[in-house]
Amino acid sequence: MPVTSLRMPSARPPEVAKIKIKSQIKSQIKSQIKSQIKSCAGFEEVGQRHLCQR
C-alpha cells in the first residue's frame, strides 16, 4: 500500500492555519478598538484629556 501523505488526515494544511490565525488577530484588534472607543467616550463628553486624544 503506497503512502500518499505523511500528514495526519485530521491535521489542517498550513495555509488554512495561517488564514485562521490572521482572522483571529483581526477580530482581537477590532474588539480592542471598540473597547477603547467605549472607554474614551465618557472622557470626551466631560472634556478631560485622555490617552485616546492624541
C-alpha distance matrix in Angstrom:
0.0 3.8 6.6 9.2 12.0 13.4 16.1 16.3 16.5 20.1 21.2 23.5 23.3 26.2 28.2 28.5 29.5 32.2 33.6 33.9 35.6 38.0 38.9 39.6 41.9 43.7 44.4 45.7 48.0 49.3 50.1 51.9 54.0 54.9 56.0 58.1 59.8 60.6 62.0 64.1 65.6 68.1 69.2 69.8 72.0 74.2 74.4 73.3 71.2 67.6 64.6 63.3 66.4 65.9
3.8 0.0 3.8 6.1 9.2 11.0 13.9 14.9 15.3 19.0 19.6 21.5 20.8 23.5 25.4 26.1 27.2 29.5 31.1 31.7 33.3 35.5 36.7 37.5 39.6 41.4 42.3 43.6 45.7 47.2 48.1 49.8 51.8 52.9 54.1 56.0 57.7 58.7 60.1 62.0 63.5 66.2 67.2 67.6 69.9 72.1 72.2 71.1 68.9 65.4 62.2 60.9 63.9 63.3
6.6 3.8 0.0 3.8 5.7 7.2 10.2 11.5 12.3 15.9 16.2 18.1 17.5 20.0 22.2 22.9 23.8 26.1 27.8 28.3 29.8 32.1 33.4 34.1 36.1 38.0 39.0 40.1 42.3 43.8 44.7 46.3 48.3 49.5 50.6 52.5 54.3 55.3 56.6 58.5 60.1 62.8 63.7 64.2 66.6 68.7 68.8 67.5 65.4 61.8 58.6 57.4 60.4 59.8
9.2 6.1 3.8 0.0 3.8 7.0 9.1 10.8 11.0 14.7 14.7 16.0 14.9 17.6 19.3 20.1 21.4 23.6 25.0 25.8 27.5 29.6 30.7 31.8 33.8 35.5 36.5 37.9 39.9 41.3 42.4 44.1 45.9 47.1 48.4 50.2 51.8 53.0 54.5 56.2 57.8 60.5 61.4 61.8 64.1 66.4 66.4 65.3 63.1 59.6 56.5 55.1 58.0 57.4
12.0 9.2 5.7 3.8 0.0 3.8 5.4 7.8 8.7 12.1 11.4 12.8 11.8 14.3 16.5 17.2 18.1 20.4 22.1 22.8 24.2 26.4 27.8 28.6 30.5 32.4 33.5 34.6 36.7 38.2 39.3 40.8 42.7 44.0 45.2 46.9 48.7 49.9 51.2 52.9 54.6 57.3 58.1 58.6 61.0 63.1 63.2 62.0 59.8 56.2 53.1 51.8 54.7 54.2
13.4 11.0 7.2 7.0 3.8 0.0 3.8 6.5 9.0 11.7 10.6 12.6 12.0 13.9 16.8 17.6 17.7 20.0 22.2 22.5 23.5 26.0 27.6 28.0 29.7 32.0 33.0 33.8 35.9 37.7 38.6 39.8 42.0 43.4 44.3 46.0 48.0 49.1 50.2 52.0 53.9 56.4 57.2 57.9 60.3 62.3 62.3 60.9 58.7 55.1 51.9 50.8 53.9 53.2
16.1 13.9 10.2 9.1 5.4 3.8 0.0 3.8 6.3 8.4 6.8 8.9 8.8 10.9 13.9 14.2 14.2 16.8 18.9 18.9 20.1 22.7 24.1 24.4 26.3 28.5 29.4 30.2 32.5 34.2 35.0 36.3 38.6 39.8 40.7 42.5 44.5 45.5 46.6 48.6 50.3 52.9 53.7 54.4 56.8 58.8 58.9 57.5 55.4 51.8 48.7 47.5 50.6 50.1
16.3 14.9 11.5 10.8 7.8 6.5 3.8 0.0 3.8 5.5 5.4 8.6 10.0 12.6 15.4 14.8 14.6 17.8 19.6 18.9 20.3 23.2 24.1 24.1 26.4 28.7 29.1 29.9 32.5 34.0 34.4 36.0 38.4 39.4 40.1 42.2 44.2 44.9 46.1 48.2 49.9 52.3 53.3 54.1 56.3 58.3 58.7 57.4 55.4 51.7 48.8 47.6 50.9 50.7
16.5 15.3 12.3 11.0 8.7 9.0 6.3 3.8 0.0 3.8 5.6 8.1 9.8 13.1 15.2 14.0 14.6 18.0 19.0 18.3 20.3 23.1 23.5 23.7 26.4 28.3 28.4 29.7 32.3 33.5 33.9 35.9 38.1 38.8 39.8 42.0 43.7 44.4 45.8 48.0 49.4 51.8 53.1 53.8 55.8 58.0 58.5 57.4 55.6 52.0 49.1 47.7 51.0 50.9
20.1 19.0 15.9 14.7 12.1 11.7 8.4 5.5 3.8 0.0 3.8 6.6 9.6 12.5 14.7 12.8 12.7 16.4 17.3 16.0 17.9 20.9 21.0 20.9 23.7 25.7 25.6 26.7 29.5 30.6 30.8 32.8 35.2 35.7 36.6 38.9 40.7 41.1 42.6 44.9 46.3 48.6 49.9 50.7 52.7 54.8 55.4 54.3 52.6 48.9 46.2 44.8 48.2 48.3
21.2 19.6 16.2 14.7 11.4 10.6 6.8 5.4 5.6 3.8 0.0 3.8 6.6 9.0 11.6 10.2 9.7 13.3 14.7 13.7 15.2 18.2 18.9 18.8 21.2 23.4 23.7 24.6 27.3 28.7 29.1 30.8 33.2 34.0 34.9 37.0 38.9 39.6 40.9 43.0 44.6 47.0 48.1 48.9 51.1 53.1 53.4 52.2 50.4 46.7 43.8 42.5 45.8 45.7
23.5 21.5 18.1 16.0 12.8 12.6 8.9 8.6 8.1 6.6 3.8 0.0 3.8 6.3 8.2 6.4 6.6 10.1 11.1 10.5 12.4 15.1 15.7 16.1 18.5 20.4 21.0 22.2 24.6 25.9 26.7 28.4 30.5 31.5 32.6 34.6 36.3 37.2 38.7 40.6 42.1 44.7 45.8 46.3 48.5 50.7 51.0 49.9 48.0 44.4 41.5 40.0 43.1 43.0
23.3 20.8 17.5 14.9 11.8 12.0 8.8 10.0 9.8 9.6 6.6 3.8 0.0 3.8 5.5 5.5 6.6 9.0 10.4 11.1 12.7 14.7 16.0 17.0 18.9 20.6 21.8 23.1 25.0 26.4 27.7 29.3 31.0 32.3 33.7 35.4 37.0 38.3 39.7 41.3 42.9 45.7 46.6 46.9 49.3 51.5 51.5 50.5 48.3 44.8 41.8 40.2 43.2 42.8
26.2 23.5 20.0 17.6 14.3 13.9 10.9 12.6 13.1 12.5 9.0 6.3 3.8 0.0 3.8 5.4 5.0 6.2 8.7 9.9 10.5 12.3 14.4 15.3 16.5 18.5 20.1 21.1 22.7 24.5 25.9 27.1 28.8 30.5 31.8 33.1 34.9 36.5 37.7 39.1 40.9 43.7 44.3 44.6 47.2 49.3 49.1 47.9 45.7 42.2 39.0 37.6 40.5 39.8
28.2 25.4 22.2 19.3 16.5 16.8 13.9 15.4 15.2 14.7 11.6 8.2 5.5 3.8 0.0 3.8 5.4 5.2 6.3 8.7 10.0 10.7 12.5 14.4 15.6 16.8 18.7 20.2 21.4 22.9 24.7 26.1 27.4 29.0 30.7 32.0 33.4 35.1 36.6 37.8 39.4 42.4 43.1 43.1 45.7 48.0 47.7 46.8 44.5 41.1 38.0 36.3 39.0 38.4
28.5 26.1 22.9 20.1 17.2 17.6 14.2 14.8 14.0 12.8 10.2 6.4 5.5 5.4 3.8 0.0 3.8 5.4 5.2 6.2 8.7 10.0 10.7 12.4 14.4 15.5 16.7 18.5 20.2 21.3 22.8 24.6 26.1 27.3 28.9 30.6 32.0 33.3 35.0 36.5 37.9 40.8 41.7 41.9 44.2 46.6 46.6 45.7 43.7 40.3 37.4 35.5 38.4 38.2
29.5 27.2 23.8 21.4 18.1 17.7 14.2 14.6 14.6 12.7 9.7 6.6 6.6 5.0 5.4 3.8 0.0 3.8 5.5 5.1 6.2 8.6 10.0 10.6 12.4 14.3 15.5 16.6 18.5 20.1 21.3 22.7 24.6 26.0 27.2 28.8 30.6 31.9 33.2 34.8 36.5 39.2 40.1 40.5 42.9 45.0 45.0 43.9 41.9 38.3 35.3 33.8 36.8 36.6
32.2 29.5 26.1 23.6 20.4 20.0 16.8 17.8 18.0 16.4 13.3 10.1 9.0 6.2 5.2 5.4 3.8 0.0 3.8 5.4 5.2 6.2 8.7 9.9 10.6 12.4 14.4 15.4 16.7 18.5 20.2 21.3 22.8 24.6 26.0 27.2 28.9 30.6 31.8 33.1 34.9 37.8 38.3 38.5 41.2 43.3 43.0 41.9 39.7 36.2 33.1 31.5 34.4 33.9
33.6 31.1 27.8 25.0 22.1 22.2 18.9 19.6 19.0 17.3 14.7 11.1 10.4 8.7 6.3 5.2 5.5 3.8 0.0 3.8 5.5 5.2 6.3 8.7 10.0 10.7 12.5 14.4 15.5 16.7 18.6 20.2 21.3 22.8 24.6 26.0 27.3 28.9 30.6 31.8 33.3 36.3 37.1 37.1 39.5 41.9 41.7 40.9 38.8 35.5 32.6 30.6 33.4 33.1
33.9 31.7 28.3 25.8 22.8 22.5 18.9 18.9 18.3 16.0 13.7 10.5 11.1 9.9 8.7 6.2 5.1 5.4 3.8 0.0 3.8 5.5 5.2 6.2 8.7 10.0 10.7 12.4 14.4 15.5 16.7 18.6 20.2 21.3 22.8 24.6 26.0 27.3 28.9 30.5 31.9 34.7 35.8 36.0 38.3 40.6 40.7 39.9 38.0 34.5 31.8 29.9 33.0 33.0
35.6 33.3 29.8 27.5 24.2 23.5 20.1 20.3 20.3 17.9 15.2 12.4 12.7 10.5 10.0 8.7 6.2 5.2 5.5 3.8 0.0 3.8 5.5 5.1 6.2 8.7 10.0 10.6 12.4 14.4 15.5 16.6 18.6 20.1 21.3 22.7 24.6 26.0 27.2 28.7 30.5 33.3 33.9 34.4 36.9 39.0 38.9 37.8 35.7 32.2 29.2 27.7 30.8 30.6
38.0 35.5 32.1 29.6 26.4 26.0 22.7 23.2 23.1 20.9 18.2 15.1 14.7 12.3 10.7 10.0 8.6 6.2 5.2 5.5 3.8 0.0 3.8 5.4 5.2 6.2 8.7 9.9 10.7 12.4 14.4 15.5 16.7 18.5 20.2 21.3 22.8 24.6 26.0 27.1 28.8 31.8 32.4 32.4 35.0 37.3 37.0 36.0 33.9 30.5 27.5 25.7 28.5 28.2
38.9 36.7 33.4 30.7 27.8 27.6 24.1 24.1 23.5 21.0 18.9 15.7 16.0 14.4 12.5 10.7 10.0 8.7 6.3 5.2 5.5 3.8 0.0 3.8 5.5 5.1 6.2 8.7 10.0 10.6 12.4 14.3 15.5 16.6 18.5 20.1 21.3 22.8 24.5 25.9 27.2 30.2 31.1 31.2 33.5 35.9 35.9 35.2 33.4 30.0 27.4 25.3 28.2 28.4
39.6 37.5 34.1 31.8 28.6 28.0 24.4 24.1 23.7 20.9 18.8 16.1 17.0 15.3 14.4 12.4 10.6 9.9 8.7 6.2 5.1 5.4 3.8 0.0 3.8 5.5 5.2 6.2 8.7 10.0 10.7 12.4 14.4 15.5 16.7 18.5 20.2 21.3 22.7 24.5 26.0 28.7 29.7 30.2 32.4 34.6 34.8 33.9 32.1 28.6 26.0 24.2 27.4 27.8
41.9 39.6 36.1 33.8 30.5 29.7 26.3 26.4 26.4 23.7 21.2 18.5 18.9 16.5 15.6 14.4 12.4 10.6 10.0 8.7 6.2 5.2 5.5 3.8 0.0 3.8 5.5 5.1 6.2 8.7 10.0 10.6 12.4 14.3 15.5 16.6 18.5 20.1 21.2 22.6 24.5 27.2 27.8 28.2 30.8 32.8 32.7 31.6 29.5 26.0 23.1 21.5 24.6 24.6
43.7 41.4 38.0 35.5 32.4 32.0 28.5 28.7 28.3 25.7 23.4 20.4 20.6 18.5 16.8 15.5 14.3 12.4 10.7 10.0 8.7 6.2 5.1 5.5 3.8 0.0 3.8 5.4 5.2 6.2 8.7 10.0 10.7 12.4 14.4 15.5 16.7 18.6 20.1 21.2 22.7 25.7 26.4 26.4 28.9 31.2 31.1 30.3 28.4 25.1 22.4 20.2 23.1 23.3
44.4 42.3 39.0 36.5 33.5 33.0 29.4 29.1 28.4 25.6 23.7 21.0 21.8 20.1 18.7 16.7 15.5 14.4 12.5 10.7 10.0 8.7 6.2 5.2 5.5 3.8 0.0 3.8 5.5 5.1 6.2 8.7 9.9 10.6 12.4 14.3 15.4 16.6 18.5 20.0 21.2 24.1 25.3 25.5 27.6 30.0 30.3 29.6 28.1 24.7 22.4 20.2 23.4 24.1
45.7 43.6 40.1 37.9 34.6 33.8 30.2 29.9 29.7 26.7 24.6 22.2 23.1 21.1 20.2 18.5 16.6 15.4 14.4 12.4 10.6 9.9 8.7 6.2 5.1 5.4 3.8 0.0 3.8 5.4 5.2 6.2 8.7 9.9 10.7 12.4 14.4 15.5 16.6 18.4 20.2 22.7 23.6 24.2 26.6 28.6 28.8 27.7 26.1 22.5 20.0 18.3 21.7 22.4
48.0 45.7 42.3 39.9 36.7 35.9 32.5 32.5 32.3 29.5 27.3 24.6 25.0 22.7 21.4 20.2 18.5 16.7 15.5 14.4 12.4 10.7 10.0 8.7 6.2 5.2 5.5 3.8 0.0 3.8 5.5 5.1 6.2 8.6 10.0 10.6 12.4 14.3 15.4 16.5 18.4 21.2 21.7 22.0 24.6 26.7 26.5 25.5 23.6 20.1 17.5 15.5 18.7 19.1
49.3 47.2 43.8 41.3 38.2 37.7 34.2 34.0 33.5 30.6 28.7 25.9 26.4 24.5 22.9 21.3 20.1 18.5 16.7 15.5 14.4 12.4 10.6 10.0 8.7 6.2 5.1 5.4 3.8 0.0 3.8 5.4 5.2 6.2 8.7 9.9 10.7 12.4 14.4 15.4 16.6 19.7 20.7 20.6 22.9 25.3 25.4 24.9 23.4 20.2 18.1 15.5 18.5 19.5
50.1 48.1 44.7 42.4 39.3 38.6 35.0 34.4 33.9 30.8 29.1 26.7 27.7 25.9 24.7 22.8 21.3 20.2 18.6 16.7 15.5 14.4 12.4 10.7 10.0 8.7 6.2 5.2 5.5 3.8 0.0 3.8 5.4 5.1 6.2 8.6 9.9 10.6 12.3 14.2 15.5 18.1 19.4 20.0 21.9 24.1 24.7 24.0 22.8 19.4 17.6 15.5 18.8 20.3
51.9 49.8 46.3 44.1 40.8 39.8 36.3 36.0 35.9 32.8 30.8 28.4 29.3 27.1 26.1 24.6 22.7 21.3 20.2 18.6 16.6 15.5 14.3 12.4 10.6 10.0 8.7 6.2 5.1 5.4 3.8 0.0 3.8 5.4 5.2 6.2 8.7 9.9 10.6 12.2 14.3 16.7 17.4 18.2 20.6 22.4 22.7 21.5 20.0 16.4 14.3 12.5 16.1 17.3
54.0 51.8 48.3 45.9 42.7 42.0 38.6 38.4 38.1 35.2 33.2 30.5 31.0 28.8 27.4 26.1 24.6 22.8 21.3 20.2 18.6 16.7 15.5 14.4 12.4 10.7 9.9 8.7 6.2 5.2 5.4 3.8 0.0 3.8 5.5 5.1 6.2 8.7 9.9 10.5 12.2 15.3 15.8 15.9 18.4 20.6 20.5 19.8 18.2 15.0 13.1 10.5 13.6 15.0
54.9 52.9 49.5 47.1 44.0 43.4 39.8 39.4 38.8 35.7 34.0 31.5 32.3 30.5 29.0 27.3 26.0 24.6 22.8 21.3 20.1 18.5 16.6 15.5 14.3 12.4 10.6 9.9 8.6 6.2 5.1 5.4 3.8 0.0 3.8 5.4 5.1 6.3 8.7 9.9 10.7 13.6 15.0 15.2 17.1 19.5 20.1 19.8 18.9 15.9 14.8 12.0 15.0 17.1
56.0 54.1 50.6 48.4 45.2 44.3 40.7 40.1 39.8 36.6 34.9 32.6 33.7 31.8 30.7 28.9 27.2 26.0 24.6 22.8 21.3 20.2 18.5 16.7 15.5 14.4 12.4 10.7 10.0 8.7 6.2 5.2 5.5 3.8 0.0 3.8 5.4 5.1 6.2 8.6 10.0 12.1 13.5 14.6 16.4 18.3 19.1 18.3 17.5 14.2 13.3 11.3 14.8 17.0
58.1 56.0 52.5 50.2 46.9 46.0 42.5 42.2 42.0 38.9 37.0 34.6 35.4 33.1 32.0 30.6 28.8 27.2 26.0 24.6 22.7 21.3 20.1 18.5 16.6 15.5 14.3 12.4 10.6 9.9 8.6 6.2 5.1 5.4 3.8 0.0 3.8 5.4 5.1 6.0 8.6 10.9 11.2 12.1 14.6 16.3 16.5 15.4 14.2 10.9 9.6 7.5 11.0 13.2
59.8 57.7 54.3 51.8 48.7 48.0 44.5 44.2 43.7 40.7 38.9 36.3 37.0 34.9 33.4 32.0 30.6 28.9 27.3 26.0 24.6 22.8 21.3 20.2 18.5 16.7 15.4 14.4 12.4 10.7 9.9 8.7 6.2 5.1 5.4 3.8 0.0 3.8 5.5 5.1 6.1 9.3 10.2 10.1 12.3 14.7 15.0 14.8 14.1 11.4 11.0 8.1 10.7 13.4
60.6 58.7 55.3 53.0 49.9 49.1 45.5 44.9 44.4 41.1 39.6 37.2 38.3 36.5 35.1 33.3 31.9 30.6 28.9 27.3 26.0 24.6 22.8 21.3 20.1 18.6 16.6 15.5 14.3 12.4 10.6 9.9 8.7 6.3 5.1 5.4 3.8 0.0 3.8 5.5 5.4 7.6 9.7 10.5 11.7 13.9 15.1 15.0 15.1 12.5 12.9 10.6 13.2 16.3
62.0 60.1 56.6 54.5 51.2 50.2 46.6 46.1 45.8 42.6 40.9 38.7 39.7 37.7 36.6 35.0 33.2 31.8 30.6 28.9 27.2 26.0 24.5 22.7 21.2 20.1 18.5 16.6 15.4 14.4 12.3 10.6 9.9 8.7 6.2 5.1 5.5 3.8 0.0 3.8 5.7 6.5 7.6 9.6 11.3 12.4 13.6 12.6 12.6 9.7 10.2 9.0 11.8 14.9
64.1 62.0 58.5 56.2 52.9 52.0 48.6 48.2 48.0 44.9 43.0 40.6 41.3 39.1 37.8 36.5 34.8 33.1 31.8 30.5 28.7 27.1 25.9 24.5 22.6 21.2 20.0 18.4 16.5 15.4 14.2 12.2 10.5 9.9 8.6 6.0 5.1 5.5 3.8 0.0 3.8 5.6 5.3 6.3 8.8 10.3 10.6 9.9 9.6 7.1 8.2 6.3 8.4 11.8
65.6 63.5 60.1 57.8 54.6 53.9 50.3 49.9 49.4 46.3 44.6 42.1 42.9 40.9 39.4 37.9 36.5 34.9 33.3 31.9 30.5 28.8 27.2 26.0 24.5 22.7 21.2 20.2 18.4 16.6 15.5 14.3 12.2 10.7 10.0 8.6 6.1 5.4 5.7 3.8 0.0 3.8 5.5 5.3 6.5 9.0 10.0 10.6 11.4 9.9 11.6 9.4 10.5 14.2
68.1 66.2 62.8 60.5 57.3 56.4 52.9 52.3 51.8 48.6 47.0 44.7 45.7 43.7 42.4 40.8 39.2 37.8 36.3 34.7 33.3 31.8 30.2 28.7 27.2 25.7 24.1 22.7 21.2 19.7 18.1 16.7 15.3 13.6 12.1 10.9 9.3 7.6 6.5 5.6 3.8 0.0 3.8 5.5 5.3 6.5 8.7 9.1 10.8 9.9 12.5 11.3 12.2 15.9
69.2 67.2 63.7 61.4 58.1 57.2 53.7 53.3 53.1 49.9 48.1 45.8 46.6 44.3 43.1 41.7 40.1 38.3 37.1 35.8 33.9 32.4 31.1 29.7 27.8 26.4 25.3 23.6 21.7 20.7 19.4 17.4 15.8 15.0 13.5 11.2 10.2 9.7 7.6 5.3 5.5 3.8 0.0 3.8 5.5 5.3 6.1 5.5 7.1 6.6 9.7 9.2 9.5 13.1
69.8 67.6 64.2 61.8 58.6 57.9 54.4 54.1 53.8 50.7 48.9 46.3 46.9 44.6 43.1 41.9 40.5 38.5 37.1 36.0 34.4 32.4 31.2 30.2 28.2 26.4 25.5 24.2 22.0 20.6 20.0 18.2 15.9 15.2 14.6 12.1 10.1 10.5 9.6 6.3 5.3 5.5 3.8 0.0 3.8 5.5 5.0 6.3 7.4 7.8 10.7 9.1 8.4 12.0
72.0 69.9 66.6 64.1 61.0 60.3 56.8 56.3 55.8 52.7 51.1 48.5 49.3 47.2 45.7 44.2 42.9 41.2 39.5 38.3 36.9 35.0 33.5 32.4 30.8 28.9 27.6 26.6 24.6 22.9 21.9 20.6 18.4 17.1 16.4 14.6 12.3 11.7 11.3 8.8 6.5 5.3 5.5 3.8 0.0 3.8 5.4 7.9 10.3 11.2 14.3 12.8 12.1 15.8
74.2 72.1 68.7 66.4 63.1 62.3 58.8 58.3 58.0 54.8 53.1 50.7 51.5 49.3 48.0 46.6 45.0 43.3 41.9 40.6 39.0 37.3 35.9 34.6 32.8 31.2 30.0 28.6 26.7 25.3 24.1 22.4 20.6 19.5 18.3 16.3 14.7 13.9 12.4 10.3 9.0 6.5 5.3 5.5 3.8 0.0 3.8 5.7 9.0 10.5 14.1 13.7 12.9 16.3
74.4 72.2 68.8 66.4 63.2 62.3 58.9 58.7 58.5 55.4 53.4 51.0 51.5 49.1 47.7 46.6 45.0 43.0 41.7 40.7 38.9 37.0 35.9 34.8 32.7 31.1 30.3 28.8 26.5 25.4 24.7 22.7 20.5 20.1 19.1 16.5 15.0 15.1 13.6 10.6 10.0 8.7 6.1 5.0 5.4 3.8 0.0 3.8 6.5 9.0 12.6 12.3 10.5 13.6
73.3 71.1 67.5 65.3 62.0 60.9 57.5 57.4 57.4 54.3 52.2 49.9 50.5 47.9 46.8 45.7 43.9 41.9 40.9 39.9 37.8 36.0 35.2 33.9 31.6 30.3 29.6 27.7 25.5 24.9 24.0 21.5 19.8 19.8 18.3 15.4 14.8 15.0 12.6 9.9 10.6 9.1 5.5 6.3 7.9 5.7 3.8 0.0 3.8 6.3 10.1 10.8 9.5 12.4
71.2 68.9 65.4 63.1 59.8 58.7 55.4 55.4 55.6 52.6 50.4 48.0 48.3 45.7 44.5 43.7 41.9 39.7 38.8 38.0 35.7 33.9 33.4 32.1 29.5 28.4 28.1 26.1 23.6 23.4 22.8 20.0 18.2 18.9 17.5 14.2 14.1 15.1 12.6 9.6 11.4 10.8 7.1 7.4 10.3 9.0 6.5 3.8 0.0 3.8 7.1 8.3 6.6 9.0
67.6 65.4 61.8 59.6 56.2 55.1 51.8 51.7 52.0 48.9 46.7 44.4 44.8 42.2 41.1 40.3 38.3 36.2 35.5 34.5 32.2 30.5 30.0 28.6 26.0 25.1 24.7 22.5 20.1 20.2 19.4 16.4 15.0 15.9 14.2 10.9 11.4 12.5 9.7 7.1 9.9 9.9 6.6 7.8 11.2 10.5 9.0 6.3 3.8 0.0 3.8 5.4 5.6 8.1
64.6 62.2 58.6 56.5 53.1 51.9 48.7 48.8 49.1 46.2 43.8 41.5 41.8 39.0 38.0 37.4 35.3 33.1 32.6 31.8 29.2 27.5 27.4 26.0 23.1 22.4 22.4 20.0 17.5 18.1 17.6 14.3 13.1 14.8 13.3 9.6 11.0 12.9 10.2 8.2 11.6 12.5 9.7 10.7 14.3 14.1 12.6 10.1 7.1 3.8 0.0 3.8 5.5 6.7
63.3 60.9 57.4 55.1 51.8 50.8 47.5 47.6 47.7 44.8 42.5 40.0 40.2 37.6 36.3 35.5 33.8 31.5 30.6 29.9 27.7 25.7 25.3 24.2 21.5 20.2 20.2 18.3 15.5 15.5 15.5 12.5 10.5 12.0 11.3 7.5 8.1 10.6 9.0 6.3 9.4 11.3 9.2 9.1 12.8 13.7 12.3 10.8 8.3 5.4 3.8 0.0 3.8 6.0
66.4 63.9 60.4 58.0 54.7 53.9 50.6 50.9 51.0 48.2 45.8 43.1 43.2 40.5 39.0 38.4 36.8 34.4 33.4 33.0 30.8 28.5 28.2 27.4 24.6 23.1 23.4 21.7 18.7 18.5 18.8 16.1 13.6 15.0 14.8 11.0 10.7 13.2 11.8 8.4 10.5 12.2 9.5 8.4 12.1 12.9 10.5 9.5 6.6 5.6 5.5 3.8 0.0 3.8
65.9 63.3 59.8 57.4 54.2 53.2 50.1 50.7 50.9 48.3 45.7 43.0 42.8 39.8 38.4 38.2 36.6 33.9 33.1 33.0 30.6 28.2 28.4 27.8 24.6 23.3 24.1 22.4 19.1 19.5 20.3 17.3 15.0 17.1 17.0 13.2 13.4 16.3 14.9 11.8 14.2 15.9 13.1 12.0 15.8 16.3 13.6 12.4 9.0 8.1 6.7 6.0 3.8 0.0
